Amino acid sequence: MLEGQFVDHAFKFDNLRYYAVTPSSDFATSLGGDSIYKYSLKESDYPTLILTDPLKDADGNVLIPGHYELAISDLRDYFILMQSKKPLAIFPVFKVEEDMSEQDRANDKEYQKIKKKQEKERKKVNKKRRAAGMSEDEEKIYMEASIEYIPDGDYFLIKYERGTIRAWGAIKSY
């Protein structure tokens, strides 16, 4: 009852923000720490970037606040900002790091045995889940995207992480 009253009255205030400007604490978990932010949606291959303020470019084009998918180009020289798989903007990447230790670990015989055992277990579990009418359990890839305003240089810093790749880009504020 109380939640319904809050929702009915919340939309009457024009100056009320429905999302946190910065991550805040909600009991034991911090906002932005949920699986949607760290592993994205099931049907998405890209991390979710949440814009809380409109972004304007020099030509007057505006990106409104919302949830966007952030992809990195094949050559890793720019980011592609997408909404519903439709590219909306590109931003330059100025730094890229790749964790090569993961590739070394993937070539390790012991690690290959462990992965094979995990895959066998996952197949058993998925067979039971299908029989129960549930969706299959898939291996999750860690992915995260964030944006923050840097007042010293008057620009927005974009941080991207997906699997073993980390990248940073910048957008000039207008």
N, C-alpha and C positions, 0 to 999 in steps of 0.2 A: 504494500500500500504506500509506504513512504517513498519507494523508488519511483512508482508511477506518478506521485505528486511532484517529485523533483523534476522528472522529465517534462511534465506538462508545463511547469513554470520556468524551466531553464531556457526554453526557446523564446521567451518573451524579452530577454535581455540582449541588446545588441552588442554590448561590450564584453560579454562572457566568452572566454576561450574554452573550447571543448577538448583541448589537448594540452599537454604540458609543454612549456617552452624549453625547459631543460629536463633531463631525467630526474625524477623525484622518487621518493620511497613510498611504496604502498604495502604496508605490513613488512613481510620478510623479503619480498622481491622488489627490485627497482624497476621502474617503468623503462621499457626498452630492453629488458633482459629476458623477455619471453621468447618462446621458440619462433614466433612469427618474425622477430627481428634477427634472430641468430641463424635460423635455417630457412627462412622465407616460406612461402606457401608451397604446398605439395606439387602443384602444377607449374611452379616457377623454377627456372634454372639460374636465376639471378637474385642477388640480395635486394632487399627492399630499402629504399631511401625515402625518408619522411621529410618533406619540406614543411616547415612551420610558418615561414614568411614568404611573400611573393619575391621572385627573382626577376630582375629586369636586365636586359642587355642594352647596348649602346643604340640599337635601332628602335628601341621602345617595345620590343616583344616581352611578354610577361609569362612566367611559369607560376601558376597559382599554387597555393599550399595543397598538399595531398601526398598520397603514396605513389611512388614511382619505382620502377625496376632500373637498376644500374648495371650496365654491362660494360665490359672493356673490349676494345677492338682486338683483332687477331695479332696485330703488330704491337699492341699494348702502348699506343701513342695517344689515344684519346678514349674518354668515357662516352657511352651512349645512354642518354636518359630516355626511358620508354614508359609508356602507359598503355596497358592492354596490348603489349607486343608491338606497339606503334612508336617508332622513334620520334622524339620531340626535340631533342637538343644534343649537341656534342660539346664536350669540354676537354681541354688539353690535360694530359698526364705528365707530371714532371719527375716522378720517381716511381720505380717499380722494383720490388724485391721478390725473389722466388726462393722458397726453402728447398734447397737441393738435398738436404738430409733425408727428406721423405722418399726421394727417388733411390737413394742408397739403401734405405731401409726396405723398399719394395723389392730390391734385388737380393736381399738376404734370404737364405734358405729357410731359416727358422720362422721368419716373418711370413713367408709364403705358406708354410705349413699351418700357421695360426689362422691366416686369412682363409685357407681352404676349409679348415674346421669350422670357422664362423659361417662361411657360406653354406656348408652342409647343414648346420643348425638352423640357419635362416630359412632354408628350403623346407625343413621339417615344420618349422613354426608357420610358414606361409601356407603349407598344405592344410594345417589345422585351422588357420584363420579363414581360408577359402571355404572350408567345410562348414564353418560357423557363420559364413556370410559377411565376414569382415574384410576390410581392405588389406592388401599385402604390406608387410613390414619391409621398408627399403632402407638401404644404407644412406645416412644423411651426410651431406657435405657441409662443413661449417662455412657460413657466409654472412657477412655483415657489411653494411654501408652506413656512413654517417656524414653529416655536414655540420660545420660550425663556423661562426663568423669570427674573423680575426680583425679587431679594430685597428691594430698598428698599421697594417698594410691596406685596410679597407677592402678585404676580399673574403670569400668563403672558401674554406678548406674542405675538400671531399676526401674521405678515407674509405677505401674499398678493400675487402678481404674475402677471398673465396678459395677454399682449399689451401693450396700452398702459395698462392699469389697474393701479395699485398701491393697496393698502389695508392698514390696520392695525386690529387689534381687540385686546380684552383679556378675560381670564377671571380672576376672583378666585379665589385659592387657598383651599381649606378643609381 
